[in-house]
Amino acid sequence: MQCRLSSCSRCWFASPRFRWRRGETLRLATLAPPCGVRAVAVRALDKAGIAWNEAFVGGGVTAVAAAALAGLAIAPLAKRIALPGLIDIGPAHDLPRLGSSKVMLHSNVSDPAKLAALRTLAATFRSVVGA
């Protein structure tokens, strides 16, 4: 069984007081490798020729978002998990688009009762998150 539970666009989030000008090194707040969002973000910046450094590497997404909210750096995050007070600065600074994250359910379960339970769980998840 494989099904999509949800998707959410990823953006460049920062405090409203964060300042950056093209040509300056962009300060990032990220999770450590092998974080997939980090990989997408740094690949996009490299492709766009934007110099960057990791100003903050957090142990969890809440810490990364808090670093962005404090004005330390910008954070590539899914819109769904951005803290109140963060703004998407990507369009204003012509930063590369980050695409979207997909939440998938993968299972090798073959028992009909367990499959039914997984389908119910997936439907409930989608109804709650609005997928």
N, CA, C and O atoms as a GROMACS GRO file, in nm:
protein
  524
    1MET      N    1   0.085  -0.117   0.000
    1MET     CA    2   0.000   0.000   0.000
    1MET      C    3   0.089   0.123   0.000
    1MET      O    4   0.187   0.132   0.074
    2GLN      N    5   0.054   0.216  -0.083
    2GLN     CA    6   0.122   0.345  -0.088
    2GLN      C    7   0.017   0.451  -0.117
    2GLN      O    8  -0.058   0.439  -0.214
    3CYS      N    9   0.012   0.556  -0.034
    3CYS     CA   10  -0.083   0.664  -0.062
    3CYS      C   11  -0.028   0.797  -0.012
    3CYS      O   12   0.047   0.804   0.086
    4ARG      N   13  -0.068   0.902  -0.081
    4ARG     CA   14  -0.029   1.037  -0.042
    4ARG      C   15  -0.121   1.084   0.069
    4ARG      O   16  -0.244   1.078   0.057
    5LEU      N   17  -0.061   1.130   0.178
    5LEU     CA   18  -0.141   1.181   0.288
    5LEU      C   19  -0.162   1.332   0.276
    5LEU      O   20  -0.270   1.382   0.304
    6SER      N   21  -0.057   1.403   0.235
    6SER     CA   22  -0.069   1.547   0.219
    6SER      C   23   0.052   1.600   0.143
    6SER      O   24   0.148   1.527   0.117
    7SER      N   25   0.046   1.726   0.109
    7SER     CA   26   0.161   1.796   0.056
    7SER      C   27   0.155   1.940   0.106
    7SER      O   28   0.048   1.991   0.139
    8CYS      N   29   0.269   2.002   0.110
    8CYS     CA   30   0.276   2.139   0.161
    8CYS      C   31   0.392   2.210   0.094
    8CYS      O   32   0.502   2.156   0.086
    9SER      N   33   0.368   2.331   0.047
    9SER     CA   34   0.476   2.404  -0.017
    9SER      C   35   0.580   2.446   0.086
    9SER      O   36   0.549   2.472   0.202
   10ARG      N   37   0.705   2.452   0.038
   10ARG     CA   38   0.816   2.496   0.122
   10ARG      C   39   0.854   2.637   0.080
   10ARG      O   40   0.850   2.671  -0.038
   11CYS      N   41   0.890   2.719   0.177
   11CYS     CA   42   0.923   2.859   0.151
   11CYS      C   43   1.043   2.900   0.235
   11CYS      O   44   1.090   2.826   0.321
   12TRP      N   45   1.092   3.021   0.207
   12TRP     CA   46   1.202   3.081   0.282
   12TRP      C   47   1.142   3.170   0.390
   12TRP      O   48   1.091   3.278   0.359
   13PHE      N   49   1.148   3.128   0.515
   13PHE     CA   50   1.085   3.202   0.624
   13PHE      C   51   1.189   3.277   0.706
   13PHE      O   52   1.300   3.229   0.732
   14ALA      N   53   1.150   3.398   0.747
   14ALA     CA   54   1.237   3.482   0.828
   14ALA      C   55   1.154   3.574   0.915
   14ALA      O   56   1.033   3.588   0.896
   15SER      N   57   1.220   3.636   1.010
   15SER     CA   58   1.159   3.740   1.091
   15SER      C   59   1.135   3.862   1.001
   15SER      O   60   1.213   3.886   0.909
   16PRO      N   61   1.030   3.939   1.027
   16PRO     CA   62   1.009   4.061   0.948
   16PRO      C   63   1.128   4.157   0.956
   16PRO      O   64   1.144   4.241   0.867
   17ARG      N   65   1.210   4.147   1.060
   17ARG     CA   66   1.324   4.238   1.072
   17ARG      C   67   1.452   4.183   1.007
   17ARG      O   68   1.555   4.251   1.009
   18PHE      N   69   1.446   4.065   0.950
   18PHE     CA   70   1.565   4.007   0.884
   18PHE      C   71   1.602   4.091   0.762
   18PHE      O   72   1.515   4.128   0.682
   19ARG      N   73   1.730   4.122   0.747
   19ARG     CA   74   1.778   4.200   0.634
   19ARG      C   75   1.884   4.123   0.557
   19ARG      O   76   1.973   4.062   0.616
   20TRP      N   77   1.871   4.126   0.425
   20TRP     CA   78   1.969   4.062   0.338
   20TRP      C   79   1.962   4.130   0.202
   20TRP      O   80   1.854   4.162   0.153
   21ARG      N   81   2.078   4.152   0.143
   21ARG     CA   82   2.083   4.208   0.008
   21ARG      C   83   2.156   4.110  -0.082
   21ARG      O   84   2.253   4.046  -0.041
   22ARG      N   85   2.108   4.099  -0.204
   22ARG     CA   86   2.174   4.010  -0.301
   22ARG      C   87   2.321   4.052  -0.310
   22ARG      O   88   2.354   4.170  -0.313
   23GLY      N   89   2.407   3.952  -0.315
   23GLY     CA   90   2.551   3.976  -0.315
   23GLY      C   91   2.613   3.947  -0.179
   23GLY      O   92   2.731   3.916  -0.169
   24GLU      N   93   2.532   3.959  -0.073
   24GLU     CA   94   2.578   3.922   0.061
   24GLU      C   95   2.560   3.771   0.079
   24GLU      O   96   2.481   3.708   0.008
   25THR      N   97   2.632   3.714   0.173
   25THR     CA   98   2.614   3.573   0.206
   25THR      C   99   2.482   3.559   0.283
   25THR      O  100   2.458   3.630   0.380
   26LEU      N  101   2.399   3.466   0.238
   26LEU     CA  102   2.269   3.442   0.300
   26LEU      C  103   2.287   3.350   0.420
   26LEU      O  104   2.342   3.240   0.407
   27ARG      N  105   2.241   3.393   0.536
   27ARG     CA  106   2.252   3.314   0.658
   27ARG      C  107   2.133   3.218   0.667
   27ARG      O  108   2.018   3.260   0.662
   28LEU      N  109   2.163   3.089   0.682
   28LEU     CA  110   2.059   2.986   0.689
   28LEU      C  111   2.047   2.926   0.828
   28LEU      O  112   2.145   2.911   0.900
   29ALA      N  113   1.924   2.894   0.864
   29ALA     CA  114   1.895   2.812   0.981
   29ALA      C  115   1.837   2.682   0.927
   29ALA      O  116   1.734   2.683   0.860
   30THR      N  117   1.901   2.571   0.956
   30THR     CA  118   1.859   2.442   0.900
   30THR      C  119   1.874   2.331   1.003
   30THR      O  120   1.927   2.351   1.112
   31LEU      N  121   1.825   2.216   0.965
   31LEU     CA  122   1.858   2.093   1.036
   31LEU      C  123   1.988   2.040   0.975
   31LEU      O  124   2.025   2.079   0.864
   32ALA      N  125   2.054   1.953   1.045
   32ALA     CA  126   2.179   1.895   0.995
   32ALA      C  127   2.152   1.800   0.879
   32ALA      O  128   2.041   1.748   0.866
   33PRO      N  129   2.253   1.778   0.794
   33PRO     CA  130   2.238   1.674   0.693
   33PRO      C  131   2.210   1.542   0.764
   33PRO      O  132   2.265   1.521   0.872
   34PRO      N  133   2.132   1.455   0.711
   34PRO     CA  134   2.081   1.445   0.576
   34PRO      C  135   1.941   1.502   0.555
   34PRO      O  136   1.864   1.446   0.477
   35CYS      N  137   1.905   1.610   0.623
   35CYS     CA  138   1.772   1.667   0.608
   35CYS      C  139   1.741   1.695   0.461
   35CYS      O  140   1.818   1.762   0.392
   36GLY      N  141   1.628   1.643   0.414
   36GLY     CA  142   1.589   1.660   0.274
   36GLY      C  143   1.557   1.803   0.237
   36GLY      O  144   1.590   1.847   0.127
   37VAL      N  145   1.493   1.878   0.328
   37VAL     CA  146   1.460   2.018   0.299
   37VAL      C  147   1.589   2.099   0.290
   37VAL      O  148   1.602   2.184   0.202
   38ARG      N  149   1.682   2.073   0.379
   38ARG     CA  150   1.812   2.140   0.372
   38ARG      C  151   1.879   2.113   0.239
   38ARG      O  152   1.930   2.205   0.175
   39ALA      N  153   1.879   1.988   0.196
   39ALA     CA  154   1.943   1.950   0.069
   39ALA      C  155   1.880   2.025  -0.049
   39ALA      O  156   1.951   2.075  -0.136
   40VAL      N  157   1.747   2.031  -0.051
   40VAL     CA  158   1.677   2.104  -0.159
   40VAL      C  159   1.715   2.252  -0.155
   40VAL      O  160   1.742   2.311  -0.260
   41ALA      N  161   1.718   2.311  -0.036
   41ALA     CA  162   1.746   2.453  -0.021
   41ALA      C  163   1.888   2.488  -0.067
   41ALA      O  164   1.906   2.582  -0.144
   42VAL      N  165   1.988   2.414  -0.019
   42VAL     CA  166   2.125   2.449  -0.056
   42VAL      C  167   2.152   2.421  -0.204
   42VAL      O  168   2.229   2.492  -0.267
   43ARG      N  169   2.090   2.317  -0.258
   43ARG     CA  170   2.104   2.290  -0.401
   43ARG      C  171   2.045   2.405  -0.483
   43ARG      O  172   2.103   2.447  -0.583
   44ALA      N  173   1.928   2.455  -0.440
   44ALA     CA  174   1.864   2.565  -0.511
   44ALA      C  175   1.948   2.692  -0.503
   44ALA      O  176   1.961   2.764  -0.602
   45LEU      N  177   2.005   2.720  -0.385
   45LEU     CA  178   2.090   2.839  -0.370
   45LEU      C  179   2.216   2.827  -0.454
   45LEU      O  180   2.257   2.922  -0.520
   46ASP      N  181   2.278   2.709  -0.451
   46ASP     CA  182   2.399   2.688  -0.532
   46ASP      C  183   2.368   2.706  -0.680
   46ASP      O  184   2.444   2.771  -0.752
   47LYS      N  185   2.258   2.650  -0.726
   47LYS     CA  186   2.220   2.662  -0.867
   47LYS      C  187   2.193   2.807  -0.905
   47LYS      O  188   2.222   2.848  -1.017
   48ALA      N  189   2.138   2.886  -0.812
   48ALA     CA  190   2.108   3.027  -0.837
   48ALA      C  191   2.231   3.116  -0.818
   48ALA      O  192   2.225   3.236  -0.845
   49GLY      N  193   2.341   3.058  -0.772
   49GLY     CA  194   2.463   3.136  -0.750
   49GLY      C  195   2.457   3.226  -0.629
   49GLY      O  196   2.522   3.331  -0.625
   50ILE      N  197   2.379   3.187  -0.530
   50ILE     CA  198   2.365   3.266  -0.407
   50ILE      C  199   2.455   3.206  -0.299
   50ILE      O  200   2.438   3.091  -0.260
   51ALA      N  201   2.549   3.287  -0.251
   51ALA     CA  202   2.639   3.241  -0.145
   51ALA      C  203   2.559   3.226  -0.015
   51ALA      O  204   2.472   3.308   0.014
   52TRP      N  205   2.589   3.124   0.062
   52TRP     CA  206   2.516   3.098   0.186
   52TRP      C  207   2.611   3.038   0.289
   52TRP      O  208   2.716   2.983   0.256
   53ASN      N  209   2.571   3.049   0.415
   53ASN     CA  210   2.639   2.976   0.521
   53ASN      C  211   2.535   2.933   0.624
   53ASN      O  212   2.427   2.990   0.632
   54GLU      N  213   2.570   2.832   0.700
   54GLU     CA  214   2.480   2.786   0.804
   54GLU      C  215   2.509   2.864   0.931
   54GLU      O  216   2.607   2.839   1.001
   55ALA      N  217   2.421   2.958   0.960
   55ALA     CA  218   2.435   3.039   1.080
   55ALA      C  219   2.382   2.966   1.202
   55ALA      O  220   2.423   2.993   1.315
   56PHE      N  221   2.291   2.870   1.178
   56PHE     CA  222   2.231   2.794   1.288
   56PHE      C  223   2.193   2.657   1.237
   56PHE      O  224   2.128   2.644   1.134
   57VAL      N  225   2.235   2.553   1.309
   57VAL     CA  226   2.196   2.415   1.279
   57VAL      C  227   2.124   2.363   1.402
   57VAL      O  228   2.185   2.345   1.507
   58GLY      N  229   1.994   2.339   1.387
   58GLY     CA  230   1.912   2.299   1.501
   58GLY      C  231   1.894   2.149   1.511
   58GLY      O  232   1.911   2.076   1.414
   59GLY      N  233   1.859   2.107   1.629
   59GLY     CA  234   1.833   1.966   1.655
   59GLY      C  235   1.690   1.926   1.625
   59GLY      O  236   1.655   1.808   1.632
   60GLY      N  237   1.605   2.024   1.591
   60GLY     CA  238   1.466   1.998   1.559
   60GLY      C  239   1.409   2.116   1.482
   60GLY      O  240   1.465   2.226   1.484
   61VAL      N  241   1.299   2.092   1.414
   61VAL     CA  242   1.242   2.197   1.330
   61VAL      C  243   1.193   2.316   1.412
   61VAL      O  244   1.194   2.429   1.363
   62THR      N  245   1.149   2.294   1.535
   62THR     CA  246   1.106   2.405   1.620
   62THR      C  247   1.223   2.497   1.652
   62THR      O  248   1.208   2.619   1.653
   63ALA      N  249   1.340   2.440   1.678
   63ALA     CA  250   1.459   2.521   1.704
   63ALA      C  251   1.499   2.601   1.581
   63ALA      O  252   1.538   2.717   1.592
   64VAL      N  253   1.490   2.540   1.464
   64VAL     CA  254   1.522   2.609   1.339
   64VAL      C  255   1.427   2.727   1.318
   64VAL      O  256   1.470   2.838   1.286
   65ALA      N  257   1.298   2.702   1.337
   65ALA     CA  258   1.199   2.809   1.321
   65ALA      C  259   1.221   2.920   1.424
   65ALA      O  260   1.204   3.038   1.392
   66ALA      N  261   1.257   2.884   1.546
   66ALA     CA  262   1.282   2.984   1.650
   66ALA      C  263   1.404   3.069   1.615
   66ALA      O  264   1.404   3.190   1.641
   67ALA      N  265   1.507   3.009   1.557
   67ALA     CA  266   1.625   3.085   1.515
   67ALA      C  267   1.587   3.186   1.407
   67ALA      O  268   1.636   3.299   1.407
   68ALA      N  269   1.501   3.146   1.315
   68ALA     CA  270   1.454   3.239   1.212
   68ALA      C  271   1.370   3.351   1.274
   68ALA      O  272   1.386   3.467   1.239
   69LEU      N  273   1.284   3.315   1.366
   69LEU     CA  274   1.198   3.414   1.432
   69LEU      C  275   1.282   3.515   1.512
   69LEU      O  276   1.245   3.631   1.524
   70ALA      N  277   1.393   3.470   1.566
   70ALA     CA  278   1.483   3.558   1.642
   70ALA      C  279   1.565   3.649   1.551
   70ALA      O  280   1.633   3.740   1.599
   71GLY      N  281   1.559   3.625   1.419
   71GLY     CA  282   1.632   3.710   1.325
   71GLY      C  283   1.773   3.665   1.296
   71GLY      O  284   1.849   3.738   1.233
   72LEU      N  285   1.811   3.545   1.341
   72LEU     CA  286   1.947   3.496   1.319
   72LEU      C  287   1.974   3.459   1.174
   72LEU      O  288   2.086   3.474   1.125
   73ALA      N  289   1.871   3.411   1.105
   73ALA     CA  290   1.890   3.357   0.970
   73ALA      C  291   1.752   3.334   0.907
   73ALA      O  292   1.649   3.358   0.969
   74ILE      N  293   1.754   3.286   0.782
   74ILE     CA  294   1.628   3.243   0.721
   74ILE      C  295   1.623   3.091   0.725
   74ILE      O  296   1.726   3.024   0.728
   75ALA      N  297   1.502   3.040   0.726
   75ALA     CA  298   1.485   2.895   0.737
   75ALA      C  299   1.397   2.844   0.623
   75ALA      O  300   1.287   2.895   0.602
   76PRO      N  301   1.444   2.744   0.550
   76PRO     CA  302   1.358   2.678   0.452
   76PRO      C  303   1.265   2.582   0.526
   76PRO      O  304   1.310   2.483   0.584
   77LEU      N  305   1.136   2.611   0.523
   77LEU     CA  306   1.039   2.532   0.599
   77LEU      C  307   0.914   2.507   0.517
   77LEU      O  308   0.882   2.582   0.424
   78ALA      N  309   0.843   2.402   0.551
   78ALA     CA  310   0.709   2.382   0.497
   78ALA      C  311   0.617   2.486   0.559
   78ALA      O  312   0.627   2.515   0.678
   79LYS      N  313   0.527   2.541   0.478
   79LYS     CA  314   0.436   2.644   0.528
   79LYS      C  315   0.360   2.598   0.652
   79LYS      O  316   0.336   2.676   0.744
   80ARG      N  317   0.324   2.473   0.654
   80ARG     CA  318   0.241   2.419   0.762
   80ARG      C  319   0.308   2.427   0.898
   80ARG      O  320   0.240   2.433   1.001
   81ILE      N  321   0.440   2.428   0.901
   81ILE     CA  322   0.508   2.424   1.030
   81ILE      C  323   0.577   2.556   1.067
   81ILE      O  324   0.644   2.564   1.171
   82ALA      N  325   0.562   2.658   0.984
   82ALA     CA  326   0.623   2.788   1.017
   82ALA      C  327   0.554   2.848   1.139
   82ALA      O  328   0.432   2.844   1.151
   83LEU      N  329   0.633   2.904   1.228
   83LEU     CA  330   0.579   2.965   1.349
   83LEU      C  331   0.507   3.095   1.316
   83LEU      O  332   0.543   3.164   1.221
   84PRO      N  333   0.405   3.130   1.394
   84PRO     CA  334   0.342   3.261   1.378
   84PRO      C  335   0.448   3.371   1.394
   84PRO      O  336   0.534   3.363   1.481
   85GLY      N  337   0.441   3.471   1.310
   85GLY     CA  338   0.538   3.579   1.313
   85GLY      C  339   0.644   3.568   1.205
   85GLY      O  340   0.709   3.667   1.172
   86LEU      N  341   0.662   3.448   1.149
   86LEU     CA  342   0.756   3.432   1.038
   86LEU      C  343   0.686   3.472   0.908
   86LEU      O  344   0.566   3.452   0.893
   87ILE      N  345   0.763   3.527   0.815
   87ILE     CA  346   0.708   3.563   0.685
   87ILE      C  347   0.790   3.497   0.575
   87ILE      O  348   0.909   3.470   0.592
   88ASP      N  349   0.725   3.472   0.463
   88ASP     CA  350   0.792   3.416   0.346
   88ASP      C  351   0.862   3.531   0.274
   88ASP      O  352   0.796   3.617   0.217
   89ILE      N  353   0.995   3.533   0.277
   89ILE     CA  354   1.069   3.641   0.213
   89ILE      C  355   1.120   3.602   0.074
   89ILE      O  356   1.186   3.682   0.007
   90GLY      N  357   1.090   3.480   0.031
   90GLY     CA  358   1.140   3.434  -0.099
   90GLY      C  359   1.106   3.524  -0.215
   90GLY      O  360   1.196   3.566  -0.287
   91PRO      N  361   0.977   3.555  -0.237
   91PRO     CA  362   0.942   3.639  -0.353
   91PRO      C  363   1.004   3.779  -0.346
   91PRO      O  364   1.049   3.830  -0.449
   92ALA      N  365   1.009   3.840  -0.229
   92ALA     CA  366   1.063   3.976  -0.216
   92ALA      C  367   1.212   3.982  -0.246
   92ALA      O  368   1.263   4.085  -0.288
   93HIS      N  369   1.282   3.870  -0.224
   93HIS     CA  370   1.427   3.867  -0.246
   93HIS      C  371   1.464   3.782  -0.368
   93HIS      O  372   1.582   3.754  -0.390
   94ASP      N  373   1.365   3.743  -0.445
   94ASP     CA  374   1.387   3.663  -0.566
   94ASP      C  375   1.470   3.537  -0.537
   94ASP      O  376   1.560   3.501  -0.612
   95LEU      N  377   1.435   3.472  -0.426
   95LEU     CA  378   1.502   3.347  -0.391
   95LEU      C  379   1.440   3.232  -0.471
   95LEU      O  380   1.323   3.239  -0.508
   96PRO      N  381   1.517   3.128  -0.496
   96PRO     CA  382   1.463   3.016  -0.575
   96PRO      C  383   1.348   2.945  -0.504
   96PRO      O  384   1.344   2.935  -0.382
   97ARG      N  385   1.254   2.898  -0.585
   97ARG     CA  386   1.141   2.822  -0.530
   97ARG      C  387   1.191   2.689  -0.476
   97ARG      O  388   1.287   2.631  -0.526
   98LEU      N  389   1.123   2.642  -0.371
   98LEU     CA  390   1.164   2.518  -0.305
   98LEU      C  391   1.071   2.400  -0.330
   98LEU      O  392   1.095   2.290  -0.279
   99GLY      N  393   0.965   2.421  -0.405
   99GLY     CA  394   0.874   2.311  -0.433
   99GLY      C  395   0.789   2.276  -0.313
   99GLY      O  396   0.765   2.360  -0.226
  100SER      N  397   0.745   2.153  -0.307
  100SER     CA  398   0.659   2.112  -0.197
  100SER      C  399   0.707   1.980  -0.138
  100SER      O  400   0.775   1.901  -0.203
  101SER      N  401   0.669   1.959  -0.014
  101SER     CA  402   0.698   1.834   0.057
  101SER      C  403   0.576   1.744   0.045
  101SER      O  404   0.463   1.791   0.050
  102LYS      N  405   0.599   1.616   0.030
  102LYS     CA  406   0.491   1.519   0.026
  102LYS      C  407   0.501   1.428   0.148
  102LYS      O  408   0.609   1.382   0.184
  103VAL      N  409   0.388   1.405   0.209
  103VAL     CA  410   0.382   1.309   0.320
  103VAL      C  411   0.314   1.184   0.265
  103VAL      O  412   0.198   1.188   0.223
  104MET      N  413   0.388   1.074   0.265
  104MET     CA  414   0.339   0.950   0.208
  104MET      C  415   0.331   0.842   0.315
  104MET      O  416   0.408   0.840   0.411
  105LEU      N  417   0.236   0.752   0.295
  105LEU     CA  418   0.225   0.633   0.380
  105LEU      C  419   0.264   0.514   0.294
  105LEU      O  420   0.204   0.489   0.189
  106HIS      N  421   0.365   0.440   0.338
  106HIS     CA  422   0.410   0.319   0.269
  106HIS      C  423   0.392   0.202   0.365
  106HIS      O  424   0.429   0.211   0.482
  107SER      N  425   0.337   0.093   0.317
  107SER     CA  426   0.320  -0.023   0.402
  107SER      C  427   0.323  -0.150   0.318
  107SER      O  428   0.277  -0.152   0.203
  108ASN      N  429   0.377  -0.254   0.376
  108ASN     CA  430   0.377  -0.386   0.313
  108ASN      C  431   0.271  -0.477   0.375
  108ASN      O  432   0.270  -0.598   0.351
  109VAL      N  433   0.182  -0.420   0.453
  109VAL     CA  434   0.077  -0.497   0.520
  109VAL      C  435  -0.012  -0.563   0.414
  109VAL      O  436  -0.053  -0.499   0.318
  110SER      N  437  -0.042  -0.690   0.435
  110SER     CA  438  -0.130  -0.760   0.341
  110SER      C  439  -0.259  -0.811   0.408
  110SER      O  440  -0.354  -0.847   0.339
  111ASP      N  441  -0.260  -0.812   0.538
  111ASP     CA  442  -0.378  -0.856   0.611
  111ASP      C  443  -0.493  -0.758   0.584
  111ASP      O  444  -0.477  -0.638   0.605
  112PRO      N  445  -0.609  -0.808   0.538
  112PRO     CA  446  -0.721  -0.719   0.504
  112PRO      C  447  -0.767  -0.628   0.618
  112PRO      O  448  -0.800  -0.512   0.594
  113ALA      N  449  -0.770  -0.678   0.739
  113ALA     CA  450  -0.814  -0.596   0.852
  113ALA      C  451  -0.715  -0.484   0.880
  113ALA      O  452  -0.754  -0.370   0.909
  114LYS      N  453  -0.585  -0.516   0.871
  114LYS     CA  454  -0.483  -0.414   0.894
  114LYS      C  455  -0.482  -0.312   0.780
  114LYS      O  456  -0.462  -0.193   0.804
  115LEU      N  457  -0.504  -0.358   0.657
  115LEU     CA  458  -0.513  -0.265   0.543
  115LEU      C  459  -0.631  -0.169   0.560
  115LEU      O  460  -0.620  -0.050   0.532
  116ALA      N  461  -0.742  -0.221   0.606
  116ALA     CA  462  -0.859  -0.136   0.629
  116ALA      C  463  -0.829  -0.032   0.737
  116ALA      O  464  -0.868   0.084   0.725
  117ALA      N  465  -0.758  -0.075   0.841
  117ALA     CA  466  -0.722   0.019   0.948
  117ALA      C  467  -0.628   0.128   0.895
  117ALA      O  468  -0.642   0.245   0.930
  118LEU      N  469  -0.532   0.090   0.811
  118LEU     CA  470  -0.442   0.189   0.752
  118LEU      C  471  -0.517   0.286   0.661
  118LEU      O  472  -0.489   0.406   0.661
  119ARG      N  473  -0.611   0.234   0.583
  119ARG     CA  474  -0.691   0.323   0.496
  119ARG      C  475  -0.774   0.421   0.580
  119ARG      O  476  -0.786   0.538   0.544
  120THR      N  477  -0.829   0.374   0.690
  120THR     CA  478  -0.904   0.462   0.779
  120THR      C  479  -0.813   0.567   0.840
  120THR      O  480  -0.849   0.685   0.848
  121LEU      N  481  -0.695   0.525   0.885
  121LEU     CA  482  -0.597   0.618   0.940
  121LEU      C  483  -0.558   0.724   0.837
  121LEU      O  484  -0.553   0.843   0.869
  122ALA      N  485  -0.532   0.682   0.714
  122ALA     CA  486  -0.494   0.776   0.608
  122ALA      C  487  -0.607   0.874   0.579
  122ALA      O  488  -0.582   0.994   0.566
  123ALA      N  489  -0.728   0.826   0.570
  123ALA     CA  490  -0.843   0.914   0.544
  123ALA      C  491  -0.862   1.014   0.657
  123ALA      O  492  -0.890   1.132   0.633
  124THR      N  493  -0.846   0.968   0.778
  124THR     CA  494  -0.860   1.057   0.895
  124THR      C  495  -0.752   1.164   0.893
  124THR      O  496  -0.780   1.281   0.916
  125PHE      N  497  -0.628   1.125   0.865
  125PHE     CA  498  -0.517   1.219   0.858
  125PHE      C  499  -0.547   1.327   0.751
  125PHE      O  500  -0.533   1.446   0.776
  126ARG      N  501  -0.587   1.281   0.632
  126ARG     CA  502  -0.617   1.377   0.524
  126ARG      C  503  -0.729   1.471   0.561
  126ARG      O  504  -0.724   1.589   0.527
  127SER      N  505  -0.831   1.422   0.632
  127SER     CA  506  -0.942   1.508   0.670
  127SER      C  507  -0.901   1.612   0.773
  127SER      O  508  -0.955   1.722   0.776
  128VAL      N  509  -0.806   1.577   0.858
  128VAL     CA  510  -0.760   1.669   0.963
  128VAL      C  511  -0.667   1.776   0.906
  128VAL      O  512  -0.679   1.893   0.941
  129VAL      N  513  -0.575   1.736   0.819
  129VAL     CA  514  -0.476   1.832   0.767
  129VAL      C  515  -0.525   1.903   0.642
  129VAL      O  516  -0.458   1.994   0.592
  130GLY      N  517  -0.639   1.863   0.592
  130GLY     CA  518  -0.694   1.931   0.474
  130GLY      C  519  -0.624   1.898   0.344
  130GLY      O  520  -0.615   1.984   0.256
  131ALA      N  521  -0.575   1.778   0.332
  131ALA     CA  522  -0.504   1.739   0.211
  131ALA      C  523  -0.600   1.712   0.096
  131ALA      O  524  -0.556   1.678  -0.014
   0.00000   0.00000   0.00000
